[in-house]
């Protein structure tokens, strides 16, 4: 075997202006990564490794090793940070040896292990250097220096695990959540093998005695108040998390703040106040609920609201016919005045002393840390007494009505189901894979599993009986158009055998389109499950289409709004337009409520409402119309929640 020996020469100082990159340089692909760091290092430490060049014989030299360093020097000269006559040490070699030396310089090298780099950065800081100085000299962000120092301070045993590939860098970073070496090692030894490769599991184990700053109690108390009371925090340098290290102090502050809220509500005259950080749905559901009223409102304020409502109605009707900048400006001006009036009216909404004596409040904390007041709750044992005092029939302090407050008539439910059907047919026909799954699921459940399936496609493929005549909707027309586009040419073959042969020649996509459309034709009118109901396979299939029924149907006077009671209209307005709107219209009759909501739903973009209200107007649907599956309510763990407060 023959070895080529390259006799080195003493490095010579050569002006950069006489250097150019050689075509013999083995590194052909320019690497921009790390150029900032390289330039910073050149300025701070100089050129620590000479360039390797060949002599062209005409006074210029070609660089075969050190092309990136040369590029960095040129860049620094262009920025005015190095002089034009800057010279660098170069080792001159022959052309015969150039390619091999370039290849060796770019391959026979190994970058230092990151753990060594962490410790080297930390050593510089210990020698008196500041993090910002080190960052500037190495061309990196100061935060990166701080992170490397943090990693260098990990328990030595864990750093050694990282060196020996027993820990990934992500897992090593997770251990920096605490500086306690004993705790780091204790957690590492307690983790199962699969958890040692899971940064999330490591962080969870290390912070189990801390509270995340995104926790609702932390948000409720507030980070500033917690720190002012002597609470300490720990930030995760490698994530966005901040942890509160004194949970006992946090709970004490939360208890004090909740107790202050209790005292305020008791001073208002409420008969009882119950506080639970988690909303106890069971306890609230058992209670009746009083509706707030306008109490002591000035007559001129009520008159002004009626006047502005009338003006807005005229403007919106004009906008429906023709749109103009002048009308839009008028609409904005009236809306601004209405919002101001509604805010003032909201100040007069409340409960009288008799109501407060026998009713109470349930106070809970939302996930965002805000306090939620359920006011006007009537416990079951007080319903009859309150009804006797108020002269009502016990219907939560409200005059008796022939129907439940939030119930829909059976005829309305049937009509809503009929309107929902064409949307379900259209969307299922558009998703052949879901239709195939639903059909196969039903056939196998009935024929093999001997189970009764209550809804979805009829596997006997008999068309459902037609309902009462109604005007064709957008979904009806699109579904019909989908049917006309189906591959049905095979129908024209004279015999069944020939038709089957022609059918078999169809592409798989065409067969699935036919199947999906036929499955859709067998669907029956049905409303979806509401909160607390269990969804069926058919409900899940519709949810999988991700279709928005609101895109095909909006609430109007004829199809919904005119067929529900006044209290339900106010509840809808409260949900989509906000509490101030509902409170300012609490004394309105049904007809103007229907008209206002119909105008808002028919053209949300031109309603003059806020972006959030417009979004709700576009998406709101009566219960059971949406394809979404409502989550089942979770029972609150009352005792545990009370202890948490």
C-alpha positions as CSV (number, residue, x, y, z in Angstrom):
1,X,0.0,0.0,0.0
2,X,1.4,3.4,-1.0
3,X,1.0,6.4,1.3
4,X,1.2,10.0,0.0
5,X,3.2,12.2,2.4
6,X,2.5,15.9,2.3
7,X,5.5,17.8,3.6
8,X,4.2,20.9,5.5
9,X,5.8,24.3,5.0
10,X,6.1,27.1,7.5
11,X,2.9,29.2,7.4
12,X,3.3,32.6,5.7
13,X,1.3,35.8,6.1
14,X,-0.5,36.5,2.9
15,X,-2.9,39.5,2.2
16,X,-6.5,38.4,1.9
17,X,-6.8,40.4,-1.3
18,X,-4.5,37.8,-3.0
19,X,-6.6,34.8,-1.9
20,X,-9.4,33.1,-3.8
21,X,-11.3,29.8,-3.3
22,X,-9.7,26.9,-5.2
23,X,-11.8,24.6,-7.5
24,X,-9.8,21.8,-5.8
25,X,-11.6,22.6,-2.4
26,X,-13.4,19.4,-1.5
27,X,-16.2,21.4,0.2
28,X,-18.4,22.4,-2.8
29,X,-21.6,23.1,-0.9
30,X,-21.5,26.4,0.9
31,X,-22.8,26.2,4.5
32,X,-24.3,29.4,5.8
33,X,-25.1,27.8,9.2
34,X,-22.9,29.2,11.9
35,X,-21.5,32.1,9.8
36,X,-22.5,34.6,12.4
37,X,-20.7,32.7,15.2
38,X,-17.6,32.2,13.0
39,X,-17.4,36.0,12.3
40,X,-17.8,36.8,16.0
41,X,-15.1,34.3,16.9
42,X,-12.7,35.8,14.2
43,X,-13.1,39.3,15.7
44,X,-12.7,38.1,19.3
45,X,-10.1,35.4,19.0
46,X,-8.4,36.0,15.6
47,X,-7.8,33.2,13.0
48,X,-6.9,30.2,15.2
49,X,-6.2,27.9,12.3
50,X,-4.2,28.8,9.2
51,X,-5.6,28.5,5.7
52,X,-4.1,25.9,3.3
53,X,-3.4,27.3,-0.2
54,X,-1.7,26.5,-3.5
55,X,0.5,29.0,-5.4
56,X,-0.7,29.9,-8.9
57,X,2.6,31.5,-9.8
58,X,1.0,34.9,-10.8
59,X,1.0,36.4,-7.2
60,X,-2.4,34.9,-6.2
61,X,-3.1,31.9,-4.0
62,X,-6.0,29.5,-4.1
63,X,-7.5,28.3,-0.8
64,X,-8.1,24.6,-0.6
65,X,-8.9,24.4,3.1
66,X,-10.5,27.3,5.0
67,X,-13.0,28.5,2.4
68,X,-15.6,29.4,5.1
69,X,-13.0,31.3,7.1
70,X,-12.1,33.2,3.9
71,X,-15.7,34.0,3.2
72,X,-16.2,35.3,6.8
73,X,-13.1,37.5,6.5
74,X,-14.4,39.0,3.2
75,X,-17.8,39.7,4.9
76,X,-16.1,41.4,7.9
77,X,-14.0,43.5,5.5
78,X,-17.2,44.5,3.6
79,X,-18.7,45.6,6.9
80,X,-15.7,47.7,7.7
81,X,-14.7,45.6,10.7
82,X,-11.4,44.4,9.2
83,X,-8.9,46.5,7.1
84,X,-8.5,46.0,3.3
85,X,-4.8,45.0,3.8
86,X,-5.7,42.3,6.4
87,X,-3.3,39.3,6.1
88,X,-3.7,35.8,7.4
89,X,-1.3,32.9,8.0
90,X,-1.3,30.3,5.1
91,X,0.4,27.0,4.6
92,X,1.4,26.5,1.0
93,X,1.1,23.0,-0.6
94,X,1.6,21.6,-4.1
95,X,-1.3,21.1,-6.5
96,X,-0.7,17.4,-6.4
97,X,-1.5,17.2,-2.7
98,X,-4.2,19.8,-2.7
99,X,-7.3,17.7,-3.1
100,X,-6.3,15.1,-0.5
101,X,-5.4,17.7,2.1
102,X,-8.7,19.5,1.5
103,X,-10.7,16.3,1.9
104,X,-8.7,15.4,5.1
105,X,-9.3,18.9,6.5
106,X,-13.1,18.6,6.0
107,X,-13.6,15.0,7.1
108,X,-10.9,13.9,9.6
109,X,-12.3,16.2,12.4
110,X,-14.8,15.8,15.1
111,X,-16.8,18.6,16.8
112,X,-16.6,18.7,20.6
113,X,-19.4,17.0,22.5
114,X,-22.2,19.5,23.5
115,X,-21.7,18.6,27.2
116,X,-18.0,19.7,26.9
117,X,-19.2,22.9,25.3
118,X,-21.8,23.5,28.1
119,X,-19.0,23.2,30.7
120,X,-16.6,25.4,28.7
121,X,-19.1,28.2,28.6
122,X,-19.8,27.9,32.3
123,X,-16.1,28.0,33.0
124,X,-15.7,31.3,31.2
125,X,-18.5,32.8,33.3
126,X,-16.9,31.5,36.5
127,X,-13.6,33.3,35.4
128,X,-15.5,36.6,35.6
129,X,-16.9,36.9,32.1
130,X,-20.5,38.1,31.7
131,X,-23.0,36.2,29.7
132,X,-23.5,39.1,27.3
133,X,-19.7,39.4,26.7
134,X,-19.4,35.7,26.0
135,X,-22.4,35.8,23.7
136,X,-20.9,38.7,21.7
137,X,-17.5,37.1,21.4
138,X,-19.0,33.8,20.1
139,X,-21.7,35.4,17.9
140,X,-24.7,33.9,19.7
141,X,-27.7,35.2,21.7
142,X,-27.2,35.8,25.4
143,X,-30.1,33.5,26.1
144,X,-28.2,30.7,24.4
145,X,-25.2,31.2,26.8
146,X,-27.6,31.2,29.8
147,X,-29.1,27.9,28.6
148,X,-25.7,26.3,28.1
149,X,-24.7,27.4,31.6
150,X,-27.9,25.9,32.9
151,X,-27.2,22.6,31.2
152,X,-23.6,22.6,32.6
153,X,-25.1,22.8,36.2
154,X,-27.1,19.6,35.8
155,X,-26.1,16.9,38.3
156,X,-22.7,15.4,37.0
157,X,-24.2,11.9,36.9
158,X,-26.9,13.0,34.5
159,X,-24.4,14.9,32.4
160,X,-22.4,11.7,32.1
161,X,-25.5,9.8,31.1
162,X,-25.9,12.4,28.3
163,X,-22.2,11.9,27.2
164,X,-22.8,8.1,27.1
165,X,-26.1,8.5,25.1
166,X,-28.1,7.4,28.1
167,X,-30.1,10.6,27.9
168,X,-31.2,12.7,25.0
169,X,-30.6,16.5,24.9
170,X,-34.4,17.1,25.2
171,X,-34.5,15.0,28.4
172,X,-31.4,16.7,29.8
173,X,-33.1,20.1,29.2
174,X,-36.2,18.8,31.1
175,X,-34.1,18.3,34.3
176,X,-33.1,22.0,34.4
177,X,-36.6,22.8,35.8
178,X,-34.9,22.4,39.2
179,X,-31.3,23.1,40.4
180,X,-31.5,20.5,43.2
181,X,-29.1,17.7,42.2
182,X,-30.5,15.3,44.8
183,X,-34.0,15.8,43.4
184,X,-32.8,15.4,39.8
185,X,-31.2,12.1,40.6
186,X,-34.1,10.9,42.7
187,X,-36.5,11.6,39.9
188,X,-34.2,10.0,37.4
189,X,-33.9,6.8,39.4
190,X,-37.7,6.7,40.0
191,X,-38.6,6.9,36.4
192,X,-39.4,3.8,34.4
193,X,-37.2,3.1,31.4
194,X,-39.7,4.4,28.9
195,X,-40.2,7.6,30.9
196,X,-36.5,8.4,30.8
197,X,-36.9,9.1,27.1
198,X,-40.0,11.3,27.7
199,X,-39.2,15.0,28.5
200,X,-42.8,15.6,29.5
201,X,-42.8,12.8,32.0
202,X,-39.5,14.1,33.5
203,X,-40.9,17.7,33.8
204,X,-44.1,16.4,35.4
205,X,-42.2,14.4,38.0
206,X,-40.0,17.3,38.9
207,X,-42.8,19.8,39.2
208,X,-45.4,17.6,40.9
209,X,-45.0,19.8,44.1
210,X,-45.2,23.1,42.1
211,X,-48.2,24.8,40.4
212,X,-48.1,25.8,36.7
213,X,-48.7,29.5,36.2
214,X,-51.5,28.6,33.8
215,X,-53.4,26.8,36.5
216,X,-56.7,28.5,37.2
217,X,-56.0,29.2,40.8
218,X,-52.7,30.9,39.8
219,X,-54.5,33.0,37.3
220,X,-57.2,33.8,39.8
221,X,-54.8,35.0,42.5
222,X,-52.4,36.6,40.0
223,X,-48.6,36.2,39.7
224,X,-48.0,39.7,41.0
225,X,-50.1,39.2,44.1
226,X,-48.4,35.8,44.7
227,X,-44.9,37.2,44.4
228,X,-45.8,40.3,46.6
229,X,-46.8,37.8,49.3
230,X,-43.4,36.2,49.2
231,X,-44.1,33.5,46.6
232,X,-41.2,32.3,44.5
233,X,-41.4,31.1,40.9
234,X,-39.2,29.1,38.6
235,X,-39.1,29.6,34.9
236,X,-38.3,26.8,32.4
237,X,-35.5,28.2,30.2
238,X,-36.3,25.6,27.5
239,X,-40.0,26.2,27.5
240,X,-42.6,28.9,28.2
241,X,-43.7,27.4,31.5
242,X,-43.4,29.3,34.8
243,X,-43.9,27.3,38.0
244,X,-45.1,28.6,41.4
245,X,-42.9,26.9,44.1
246,X,-45.2,27.6,47.1
247,X,-48.6,25.9,46.5
248,X,-49.6,26.3,50.2
249,X,-49.2,30.1,49.9
250,X,-51.1,30.1,46.6
251,X,-54.1,28.2,48.2
252,X,-54.0,30.6,51.2
253,X,-54.2,33.6,48.9
254,X,-57.0,32.0,46.9
255,X,-59.0,31.2,50.0
256,X,-58.6,34.8,51.2
257,X,-59.8,36.3,47.9
258,X,-62.8,33.9,47.7
259,X,-63.7,34.7,51.3
260,X,-63.7,38.4,50.3
261,X,-66.1,37.6,47.5
262,X,-68.3,35.7,49.9
263,X,-68.5,38.6,52.3
264,X,-69.4,41.0,49.4
265,X,-72.3,38.8,48.2
266,X,-73.6,38.2,51.8
267,X,-73.6,42.0,52.2
268,X,-75.8,42.3,49.1
269,X,-78.5,40.3,51.0
270,X,-78.3,36.8,49.4
271,X,-79.7,34.0,51.6
272,X,-76.7,31.7,51.0
273,X,-73.4,31.7,49.2
274,X,-71.5,28.6,48.2
275,X,-68.0,28.7,46.9
276,X,-66.3,25.9,44.9
277,X,-63.3,26.5,42.5
278,X,-64.9,23.9,40.2
279,X,-68.4,24.5,39.0
280,X,-70.6,21.9,40.6
281,X,-73.1,21.1,37.8
282,X,-75.1,18.7,39.9
283,X,-75.7,21.1,42.7
284,X,-76.6,24.0,40.2
285,X,-78.9,21.7,38.2
286,X,-80.9,20.8,41.2
287,X,-81.6,24.5,41.9
288,X,-84.2,26.7,40.3
289,X,-83.1,30.0,38.8
290,X,-84.6,33.5,39.1
291,X,-84.4,35.8,36.2
292,X,-83.0,39.3,36.9
293,X,-85.3,42.3,36.4
294,X,-85.0,46.0,35.6
295,X,-85.3,47.7,38.9
296,X,-85.8,51.5,39.2
297,X,-84.8,52.3,35.7
298,X,-85.5,55.9,34.6
299,X,-88.4,56.1,32.1
300,X,-86.3,58.4,29.8
301,X,-83.7,55.7,29.4
302,X,-86.3,53.1,28.4
303,X,-87.8,55.6,25.9
304,X,-84.4,56.3,24.4
305,X,-83.7,52.6,23.9
306,X,-87.0,52.1,22.1
307,X,-86.3,55.1,19.9
308,X,-82.8,53.8,19.0
309,X,-84.2,50.3,18.3
310,X,-86.7,51.8,15.9
311,X,-84.0,53.9,14.1
312,X,-81.8,50.8,13.8
313,X,-84.7,48.8,12.4
314,X,-85.3,51.4,9.6
315,X,-81.6,51.6,8.8
316,X,-81.2,47.8,8.6
317,X,-84.2,47.4,6.3
318,X,-82.8,50.1,4.0
319,X,-79.4,48.3,4.0
320,X,-81.2,45.1,2.9
321,X,-82.4,46.9,-0.2
322,X,-79.3,49.0,-1.0
323,X,-75.9,49.4,0.6
324,X,-74.4,52.9,1.0
325,X,-71.6,54.4,3.0
326,X,-74.0,56.9,4.5
327,X,-76.3,54.2,5.8
328,X,-73.4,52.2,7.2
329,X,-72.2,55.3,9.0
330,X,-75.7,55.9,10.4
331,X,-75.8,52.2,11.5
332,X,-72.5,52.5,13.4
333,X,-73.6,55.7,15.1
334,X,-76.9,54.2,16.3
335,X,-75.1,51.1,17.5
336,X,-72.6,53.1,19.5
337,X,-75.5,55.0,21.2
338,X,-77.4,51.7,21.8
339,X,-74.3,50.0,23.4
340,X,-74.0,53.0,25.7
341,X,-77.7,52.8,26.6
342,X,-77.5,49.0,27.1
343,X,-74.6,49.4,29.5
344,X,-76.6,51.9,31.5
345,X,-79.6,49.7,31.6
346,X,-77.5,46.8,32.7
347,X,-76.8,48.8,35.9
348,X,-80.5,48.6,36.8
349,X,-80.8,44.9,36.3
350,X,-81.0,43.0,39.5
351,X,-83.0,41.1,42.1
352,X,-85.3,42.5,44.8
353,X,-84.8,41.9,48.5
354,X,-87.4,39.2,48.8
355,X,-85.8,37.2,46.0
356,X,-82.3,37.6,47.6
357,X,-83.5,36.4,51.0
358,X,-84.6,33.0,49.7
359,X,-82.1,32.6,46.8
360,X,-78.4,32.4,46.7
361,X,-75.2,32.4,44.7
362,X,-72.8,29.7,43.6
363,X,-69.2,31.1,42.9
364,X,-66.7,29.2,40.8
365,X,-63.5,29.9,39.0
366,X,-63.2,29.4,35.2
367,X,-60.1,27.9,33.5
368,X,-58.9,31.4,32.7
369,X,-59.0,32.4,36.3
370,X,-62.1,34.6,36.1
371,X,-64.8,34.4,38.7
372,X,-68.1,33.1,37.6
373,X,-71.2,34.1,39.7
374,X,-74.4,31.9,39.4
375,X,-76.8,34.4,41.0
376,X,-80.5,33.9,41.8
377,X,-80.3,30.1,42.5
378,X,-83.2,28.7,44.4
379,X,-82.6,25.5,46.4
380,X,-85.3,22.8,46.0
381,X,-86.6,23.2,49.6
382,X,-87.2,27.0,49.0
383,X,-89.0,26.8,45.7
384,X,-92.5,26.6,47.1
385,X,-92.0,29.2,49.8
386,X,-90.6,31.7,47.2
387,X,-93.5,31.0,44.9
388,X,-95.9,31.7,47.7
389,X,-94.3,35.0,48.5
390,X,-94.0,36.1,44.9
391,X,-97.5,34.8,43.9
392,X,-96.3,32.4,41.2
393,X,-96.7,28.7,40.6
394,X,-93.2,27.8,41.7
395,X,-91.7,28.1,38.3
396,X,-88.5,29.7,39.6
397,X,-90.1,32.9,40.5
398,X,-91.5,33.5,37.1
399,X,-95.2,33.6,36.0
400,X,-96.5,30.2,34.9
401,X,-96.2,29.4,31.2
402,X,-97.8,26.4,29.5
403,X,-94.5,25.1,28.3
404,X,-91.1,24.6,29.9
405,X,-88.8,27.6,29.5
406,X,-86.3,26.0,27.1
407,X,-88.4,23.2,25.6
408,X,-89.4,23.1,21.9
409,X,-92.8,21.9,20.7
410,X,-92.9,18.5,19.1
411,X,-94.0,19.9,15.8
412,X,-91.0,22.3,15.8
413,X,-88.7,19.5,16.6
414,X,-90.1,17.5,13.6
415,X,-89.7,20.4,11.3
416,X,-86.1,21.1,12.4
417,X,-85.3,17.4,11.9
418,X,-86.8,17.6,8.4
419,X,-84.6,20.7,7.6
420,X,-81.5,18.9,8.9
421,X,-82.1,15.8,6.8
422,X,-81.0,17.2,3.4
423,X,-77.8,18.6,4.8
424,X,-77.1,15.1,6.3
425,X,-77.8,13.4,3.0
426,X,-75.6,15.9,1.1
427,X,-72.6,15.6,3.4
428,X,-72.8,11.8,3.7
429,X,-73.0,11.5,-0.1
430,X,-69.9,13.7,-0.3
431,X,-68.0,11.3,2.0
432,X,-68.1,7.8,0.5
433,X,-65.7,6.3,3.0
434,X,-67.8,7.4,6.0
435,X,-71.0,6.1,4.2
436,X,-69.3,2.7,3.6
437,X,-68.2,2.5,7.2
438,X,-71.7,3.4,8.4
439,X,-73.4,0.9,6.1
440,X,-71.0,-1.9,7.0
441,X,-71.3,-1.1,10.7
442,X,-75.1,-1.3,10.6
443,X,-75.2,-4.5,8.5
444,X,-72.7,-6.3,10.7
445,X,-74.3,-5.1,13.9
446,X,-77.8,-6.3,12.8
447,X,-76.9,-9.5,10.9
448,X,-73.8,-10.7,12.9
449,X,-74.0,-9.0,16.2
450,X,-77.7,-9.4,16.6
451,X,-77.9,-5.8,17.8
452,X,-80.6,-3.3,17.1
453,X,-79.4,0.0,15.5
454,X,-81.9,2.8,16.2
455,X,-81.0,5.2,13.4
456,X,-78.9,5.8,10.3
457,X,-79.3,3.9,7.0
458,X,-82.1,1.3,6.4
459,X,-80.2,-1.7,5.2
460,X,-83.4,-2.9,3.4
461,X,-82.9,0.1,1.1
462,X,-86.5,1.2,1.2
463,X,-86.9,4.9,0.6
464,X,-88.4,6.8,3.6
465,X,-91.9,8.1,3.3
466,X,-92.0,11.7,2.0
467,X,-92.7,14.4,4.6
468,X,-95.0,17.3,4.3
469,X,-94.2,19.5,1.2
470,X,-91.7,22.4,1.9
471,X,-89.7,24.8,-0.2
472,X,-86.5,23.2,-1.5
473,X,-83.4,24.4,0.4
474,X,-79.9,25.0,-0.8
475,X,-78.9,21.5,0.5
476,X,-81.9,19.9,-1.4
477,X,-80.7,21.5,-4.6
478,X,-77.1,20.5,-4.2
479,X,-78.0,17.0,-3.2
480,X,-80.2,16.7,-6.4
481,X,-77.3,18.0,-8.5
482,X,-75.0,15.4,-6.9
483,X,-77.4,12.7,-8.0
484,X,-77.5,13.9,-11.6
485,X,-73.7,13.7,-11.8
486,X,-73.6,10.0,-10.7
487,X,-72.2,7.3,-13.2
488,X,-75.5,5.7,-14.1
489,X,-74.9,4.8,-17.8
490,X,-74.9,1.1,-16.8
491,X,-78.6,1.3,-16.1
492,X,-79.3,1.3,-19.8
493,X,-78.1,-2.2,-20.4
494,X,-81.1,-4.5,-21.4
495,X,-80.6,-7.3,-18.9
496,X,-79.6,-7.5,-15.2
497,X,-76.6,-9.7,-16.1
498,X,-75.4,-7.1,-18.6
499,X,-76.1,-4.3,-16.2
500,X,-74.0,-6.1,-13.5
501,X,-71.1,-6.5,-15.9
502,X,-71.3,-2.8,-16.9
503,X,-71.4,-1.9,-13.2
504,X,-68.3,-3.9,-12.4
505,X,-66.4,-2.0,-15.1
506,X,-66.9,1.2,-13.1
507,X,-63.8,2.6,-11.3
508,X,-63.9,2.1,-7.5
509,X,-64.4,5.8,-6.9
510,X,-67.6,5.7,-9.0
511,X,-68.9,2.7,-7.1
512,X,-68.3,4.4,-3.8
513,X,-70.1,7.6,-5.1
514,X,-73.1,5.5,-5.9
515,X,-73.0,3.7,-2.6
516,X,-72.7,6.9,-0.6
517,X,-75.7,8.5,-2.5
518,X,-77.9,5.5,-2.0
519,X,-77.0,5.3,1.8
520,X,-77.9,9.0,2.0
521,X,-81.3,8.4,0.4
522,X,-82.2,6.0,3.2
523,X,-81.6,8.5,6.0
524,X,-84.5,9.4,8.3
525,X,-85.2,12.9,9.8
526,X,-83.5,13.1,13.1
527,X,-82.1,15.8,15.4
528,X,-78.7,15.2,16.9
529,X,-78.0,14.5,20.6
530,X,-77.9,17.5,23.0
531,X,-75.8,17.8,26.2
532,X,-76.1,14.7,28.3
533,X,-77.4,12.5,25.5
534,X,-75.3,9.6,24.2
535,X,-74.5,9.8,20.4
536,X,-75.2,6.9,18.0
537,X,-73.0,5.6,15.2
538,X,-75.1,7.8,12.8
539,X,-74.3,10.9,14.9
540,X,-70.6,10.1,14.9
541,X,-70.7,9.6,11.1
542,X,-72.2,13.0,10.6
543,X,-69.7,14.6,12.9
544,X,-66.9,13.0,10.9
545,X,-68.0,14.9,7.8
546,X,-67.0,18.1,9.7
547,X,-69.8,19.9,7.9
548,X,-71.4,23.1,9.2
549,X,-75.2,23.0,9.1
550,X,-75.1,26.7,9.8
551,X,-73.8,27.2,6.3
552,X,-77.1,25.8,4.9
553,X,-79.6,27.2,7.3
554,X,-80.1,30.3,9.5
555,X,-82.7,30.9,12.1
556,X,-85.6,33.0,10.9
557,X,-89.1,34.0,12.0
558,X,-90.9,31.3,10.0
559,X,-88.6,28.4,10.6
560,X,-87.7,28.9,14.3
561,X,-87.7,32.4,16.0
562,X,-91.5,32.9,15.7
563,X,-92.2,29.5,17.1
564,X,-90.5,29.8,20.5
565,X,-91.4,31.9,23.6
566,X,-90.0,35.2,24.7
567,X,-87.7,33.8,27.4
568,X,-86.1,31.5,24.8
569,X,-85.6,34.5,22.5
570,X,-83.8,36.4,25.3
571,X,-81.7,33.4,26.1
572,X,-80.6,33.2,22.4
573,X,-79.8,36.9,22.4
574,X,-77.8,36.6,25.6
575,X,-75.8,33.8,24.0
576,X,-75.0,35.4,20.7
577,X,-75.2,39.2,21.5
578,X,-74.1,39.3,25.1
579,X,-75.5,39.9,28.5
580,X,-75.9,43.7,28.1
581,X,-78.2,43.2,25.1
582,X,-80.3,40.6,26.9
583,X,-80.6,42.8,30.0
584,X,-81.5,45.9,28.1
585,X,-84.3,44.0,26.3
586,X,-85.6,42.1,29.4
587,X,-89.0,44.0,29.2
588,X,-89.4,43.8,25.4
589,X,-92.4,41.9,23.9
590,X,-91.9,38.8,21.7
591,X,-92.5,40.5,18.3
592,X,-89.7,43.1,18.4
593,X,-87.3,40.4,19.8
594,X,-88.1,38.2,16.9
595,X,-87.6,41.0,14.4
596,X,-84.2,42.1,15.9
597,X,-82.8,38.6,16.0
598,X,-84.0,37.7,12.5
599,X,-82.3,40.8,11.1
600,X,-79.1,39.9,12.9
601,X,-79.1,36.3,11.9
602,X,-80.0,37.0,8.2
603,X,-77.0,39.2,7.5
604,X,-74.4,39.1,10.3
605,X,-71.8,41.0,8.4
606,X,-74.1,44.0,8.0
607,X,-75.5,43.9,11.6
608,X,-73.0,46.3,12.9
609,X,-72.0,43.9,15.6
610,X,-68.5,43.1,17.0
611,X,-66.4,40.5,15.3
612,X,-67.1,38.0,18.1
613,X,-70.9,38.6,17.9
614,X,-70.7,38.3,14.1
615,X,-69.0,34.9,14.4
616,X,-71.6,33.7,16.9
617,X,-74.4,34.9,14.6
618,X,-72.9,32.9,11.7
619,X,-72.6,29.7,13.6
620,X,-75.5,29.5,16.1
621,X,-78.0,26.8,15.6
622,X,-81.0,25.4,17.7
623,X,-80.1,22.4,19.9
624,X,-79.8,19.2,17.8
625,X,-79.3,20.9,14.5
626,X,-75.5,20.8,14.5
627,X,-73.5,17.8,13.5
628,X,-71.2,18.3,16.5
629,X,-71.3,15.8,19.3
630,X,-72.0,17.5,22.6
631,X,-69.6,16.4,25.4
632,X,-71.2,14.5,28.3
633,X,-71.3,16.6,31.5
634,X,-68.7,15.6,34.1
635,X,-69.8,15.3,37.7
636,X,-67.9,17.7,39.9
637,X,-65.7,16.3,42.7
638,X,-67.2,18.7,45.2
639,X,-65.3,17.7,48.3
640,X,-61.9,17.5,46.6
641,X,-62.6,20.9,45.0
642,X,-63.5,22.5,48.2
643,X,-60.3,21.3,49.8
644,X,-58.4,22.8,46.9
645,X,-59.7,26.2,47.8
